[in-house]
Amino acid sequence: MKVRLDSDVCAGFRACLGLCPQVFEMHDDGYALARVSEVPPEFEEVVRLAASQCPTGAISVNEDCG
Ligand code: SF4
């Protein structure tokens, strides 16, 4: 599963970091980014949750790749 975080859409609410700091991190500019594009299997479920809970829809996942 791949994850993509659009920093232009992110509003910096940090919800994703609270859920999965192993995959998401906060950039110096106050917006989040994804540390990896390929999500380790053990974090797939929580990354799906982060994508569904992001208030701005900045996180998208692609289940078809990898
Ligand atoms: S939950 Fe969404 S809006 Fe909040 S920091 Fe993460 S990507 Fe940005």
Residues whose N, C-alpha, C, O or C-beta is under 5 A from the ligand:
A	BS01	SF4	C10 A11 G12 F13 R14 A15 C16 A32 C54 P55 T56 A58
